[in-house]
């Protein structure tokens, strides 16, 4: 289930970036942009709360940070759950 949700998020981010390059959906493009920025802000806040825990288990590389920004708790929660 988590893998499926990660693929959905990945698809959304690809769609978001394509929308930034060439908005093809008219007024929906603005909604997609706002939703993407909102999710990104939430994931940045989430990273602020979780970074210390990720660092303590040795998962604070640039790839891990980008994964938290892209997938949020779908990425970090299983990591922390496995360590406890």
PyMOL commands that set and color helices and strands:
alter all, ss='L'
color gray80, all
select helices_A, chain A and resi 2-21+27-56+62-71+73-83
alter helices_A, ss='H'
color red, helices_A
deselect
rebuild
show_as cartoon
